[in-house]
Amino acid sequence: MGQTARVSAFAWIAAGSLAAWLWLLLCQGFFWRTDVRLPRRTPPGEWPSVCVVVPARDESAVLSLSLPSLLAQDYPGRAEVFLIDDGSSDGTGELARELGRRHGGLPLTVDSPGEPPAGWTGKLWAVRHGIGLARARDPEYLLLTDADIAHAPDSLRELVAAARTGGFDAVSLMARLRVESLWERLVVPAFVYFFAQLYPFRRIGRKGSRTAAAAGGCVLLRAEAAERARIPDAIRHAVIDDVALARAVKRGGGHIWLGLAERVDSVRPYPRLRDLWRMVSRSAYAQLRHNPLVLAGTVAGLVLVYLVPPAALVGGLVGGDAATAVGGGVAWLVMTGTYVPMLRYYGQSLWLAPLLPFTAFLYLLMTVDSAVQHYRGRGAAWKGRTYTRPDVLPDEG
């Protein structure tokens, strides 16, 4: 009787995992689809002015791959680039000026705001300084983009056309991250997949929806909406600034949109697992509002959704429990199927799809490690700065 009850409990757990996957498949905004790209757009009759703000700290390794792509934008209207050197020690500012002289193109201003005051992350303080310089040009739009982001020549033109056509106050693109090393292939597509699961892109662009998110590497923001939402002052304490920016704009009555990029790529490499681990763990616990109960629930949810299916399939087959094996196997199959579109988007082998439970386990460990570092009081280290306050953590960029 005890053995029967134990097997029955395993079968119920497997059924719960399968039910969770069926709900995710059908009721979570079709997050697994990768067809949310720049929406319908037509060229405006008169192209508005745009100022591009690029916060940069110790970015000399990637700047030569990204900044020339901004300077070479084929934009019919008036556009200008402001690169804000956030206290770099590797010659980022000097390299930016040299690239400007060498490549020409859009006008380039390189400036530095000095060290951020208490309560500000360096990145947002640099963005604030850049927006302040841009306001003297009275632009209609601001493009906030990170120093590791390379843009196709028509990127700015297409972003502006989409914003004007759709009446969006913020148009953001999830830059296509680099996937060259073994660990990048295993972890990076899952990073975007998990992000879309938390913030389904279709819901973000829907008027009346409470879901709000942006991708900090590429955000075209209407200047009037930024001023109305008090960007970036209102989010200077934000843990994850891109999501906070989107929420602030939406709270101010703005219409926002987020989708996958076709013309925007991150050139920052993450060749080793520890590089990716640091990227995720730096802000993972902040995403959970530094709440141990939310952490416990997240860990339990990851186990039920991602780890139970393969364990139930293997355990059910070994133990001769058909119900457990079928429940786990079907859940694993649904999970694998939802991951395939993201792998195709990144041009990766579909054989990586069944490995998603292993990747999810890595993310679980990264999240727990993020909490451990928080409670050890070590804060978040980012390019020579350590943020010890729980409400002031750096975002990637």
N, C-alpha and C positions, 0 to 999 in steps of 0.2 A: 504493500500500500504506500509506504514511504517513497519507494522508487517511482511509482506511478505519479504521486503528487509532485515529485521533483521534476519529472519529465513534463508534466502538465504545466508547471510554472515556467519552464524554459520555453515551451511552446507559446505560452501567453506573452512572454517577453518578446519572442520573435514576431508574434502577431502585432504587438505594439510598435515595433520598429517598422514593420511593413505598413501599418496604418499611417505612421508618421511620414513615410516616403510617398504614399499615395496622396496625402494632404499637400506635401511640398510640391509634388508633380503638378497638381491641378489647382491649388488654391493659394500659392505664394507668388502670384504675379507672373507665372511662367518665367521665373528667374533664370532658368537653365537655357533659355533661348538666347542666341547671340545676334539677333537681327535688329536690335535697337541701335541704329546708326544715326548719323545726322539726319534730322527730319526734312521734309519737303522744303525747298528753298528756291527763291527766285532773286536775281540780282536787283537791288534797290535802284530806284531812279537816281538817287544821289547818295554816294557812299559816305557814311559818317566818319568822323575822326576817331582814331583809336590810339591809346597809349599802352604800351606793353611794359609791365613791371616784372622784373626778374630778380628775386632775392637770391643771393649767392654767398656761400661761406665755404672756403677751401674747395673750390670746384675746378681748379686748373686741369685736372685729369680728364674732365668731360666737356669743358667749355668750348674747346675747339671743334667739337662734334655737334654742339647745339646752337651756340650763339650765331654762327654764320647763317644757319637756316632761318633765324628770325630776321636778320638783316636783309636776307634775300627774298623776303615776302613780296609776292606779286599782288600788291593791294592798290586798287584804283584811287582810294581816298588818301587823306593825310594820316600818317602813322609814324610813331616815334617809339624808340626803345629806351627804357631806363633800367640799367643794371645796377642793383644796390649791393655793394660789397659789404657783407655783414662781418666785419672784423677778420677777414681772411689772413692767414699767415703763409700762404703758398703762392702769393702773387696773382690771385684771381683778378683783382682790379686792373693791374698792369697788363695782364694777358687780354682782358676784355678790350682795353683801349687799343692794344696792338691789333687785335682781330678787327676792330672797327676801322682802323686805318687801312688794313690790308684788304678787307673785303668790300668796304663801302656799303652802299645800299641804304637802308633806312637810317635816319639820324640816330646816333647813340649817345646817351649821357651815362657816365659812370660816376657814382657818388657813394658816400658812406655815411650812415647816421650815427656812428659811434656805438658804444656799448648800450644795450637795452636797459631801461630802468627796471626796478623791481616789479614783478607781476607781469612782465612781457617775455615771450619767447623771442629769441633773436630773429627768427624768420618773420614773425608778424610785425616786429618793430621795423624791420627792413621794408616790409610791404607798406607799412604806414608812411615811411619816409618817401618811398617811391610814388605812392598815391598823392602825397603832398606836392611833390615836384610835378606830377602829371596834371594836377588841377590848374596849374598856371597856363596849360594849353587848352583848358576847357574841353576835354574830349567827351564824346557821347558814350564811348565804351572803354573799359579797361580790360586788357588781357593779362591775367595773373598766371604766370607759367614758371615752372622750376628751371633751374640752370642745367638740369640733365635731360631736358625735353627737346627733341629735334622735331621741327615742323616741316611738312612738305611745302613747296612754294605757294600753294593755293590755300593753305590751312586757315590763315586769318580771313581771307575773302569768304571762304565757305562758312566759317563760324559766324561772321557778321550777317551773311545772307540768311542763315538759319534763324538767328536771333530776330532779325527784322521780319522775316516772313511769318514766323510763329508767334511773334509778340512776346518773346521770352526775355526776362530780366537777367537770367543767368543761363548760359549754355556751357556745359562742361563735358569734356571727353576723358574717359579712362584710357590714358596712354597705353600703347602696347608695350609691355615690359620686355626686357631682354630674356631670351630663352636659348642659351647656347651651352652652358655647362650642364652636367648631369643633374645637379641639385636644382638649377633654375628650371629645367624641364619638369622635374618632379613637383616643385613647390609653387612656382610662379602662376601657372594656369589655375591652380587650386586657390591661390590668393584672390584672384579676380572672381572665381566661381563663388567662394564664400562671401565676398563682399556683395555680389549680386543677390545672394540668398538673404543677406541681412537687409539690403536696400534694393528691392526689385526695381529695375530701371523703368519699367512701364508705369509703375505707380508714382514715381518721382515726377514725371512729366504730366501727370493727370491733375487738372484743376480740382480743388477740393480734397485731394489726397493729403494725408498728414505725413507721408513718407518724404523725407528730404535728405539729400546727400549730394556731394560733388566730389570730383577727383581733383585734388589740389594742384596737380601738375599742369592742368589746362582748364582755366575758367574764364570765359568771356562774360564780363559783368557790366550791366548798364551803370554808368557813373551815377545817375540819379538814384538808382536802387541801392547802390553802395552807400551813398550819403544818407538815404532814408533809413537803412538798416545799421548805420554807424559802423561800417566795415573799415578797418579791422578793430577799432577800439572796443566794440561790443563783444568781441570774441577773444580778447587778449588773454583771458584765463582759460580758453578752450583747450581741452586735452587733444582733440583731433580737429584741427582748424578747418579742414575742407568741409566736413559734415556740419560743423558749427556755422560756417559761412552760409551754407545752403539753408539751414534752419532759420537763420536770422533774416535772410532775404525772403523766405516763404512767410515767416511771421509778419513781415512788413507788407504783406499783400502781393509779393512778387511771384511771377510764374517762372519756374525753373525746369531745366531739362538736363538729363545725364545719359550718356550712351557710350558705346565702345568706339574706339578711334580707328580710323583708316588712314589718317594723314599725320598722326602724332605718335612719336615713339620715344620711349625712355632709353637712353644710351648708358645708363649706370649699370655696371656689372655687379653681379652677386655670385662670384665663382664658387664660393665655399658655403657649406651648410651654416657655419657660424655667422656669415654675413647676412644670410636670410633670417637666421634665428634672431639676430640683433634687430633687424628691421621690424619683425613682427612683435617680439617681446617688449620692445621699447614702449609701445602704447597699447598692448593687448588688454592689460588689466584696467587701464584708463577707459577703454571701451565699455568695460563692465562697471564703471563708476566707482571703482575701488571698493566694491561691496562684496564681502566674502560669501554672502548668501547667493548673490547672482553668480559668483564664480562657481560655487558648488552646483547650482542649477545648470550652468553652462557645461561643466564637466560631465554631469549626468546626461545631459542632452546629447553631447558629442558621443558619449559611449553608446547610448541607445540608438542613435541615428546611424553612426558610422562604424562602430566596432562590433555591435551585436550581430549584424547580418552575416559577416564571414564566420564569426565564432559560432553562431547558431547552425550555419550550414555544415561546418566541419564537425561540430559536436553532435548534431543530429545524425549525420552519416555514421560517425564512429559509434554512437550509442544506439543506433537503430531506431531513432525517434523521427519518424517520417514527417510529422507535423512541424517539428522544430526545424528540420532541414529544409522543408519546402518554404516555410515562412521566411527563414534567413536567406535562402537562395533567391527567392523572388525579390526581396528587399534589396539585396546586393545587385541584382540585375537592373532594377529601377534606378538605383544609385549610379551604376555604371552608365546606363543610357543617358541620364541627365548630364553627365560629365563630358560625353562625347562631343557635343557642339563646341564647348570651350576649347577642347584639345584641337579640334579642326580649325577654330579661329586662330590658334597659335601655331598651326601647322605641325603639330606633334603626333607621334605614333598613337594610334588608338589602343595599343597594348598598355598604355599608362592608365587607362580608365579603370580597370579592376583594382589598381593600386591605390585608389582614392582613400580607402580605410587607413592604409599606412600613413599617407600624407596627413589625413585628419588627426591621426595619433600624434604626429609631430607637432601639429598646431595646438593640440591639447597640452603637450608638454611645454611649448613656448608660452602659452597663456598662464600655466601654473608657475613657470619660471618668472614671468612678468610680475605676478603677485608676490612671489618670494623676494624678488629684488625690491619691491615696494616696501614690504614690511621689514626688510633689513635696513631701510633708510638710505639706500645707495642712490636713489633717484634714477634719472635717465641721462646717460651720457650721450652727447651728440656733438661731434666735431669739436672736442676740446671744452665743451661746456657741460656742467652737470646741473640738472634741474631736480631739486630735492622736494619742492612743494608738489603735492598730489594734483593740484589744479593747473600746474604749468609744466607741460611736457612737450617736447618737440615733435613735429610731424616730419615725415620723410620729405626731403627736398634739399 
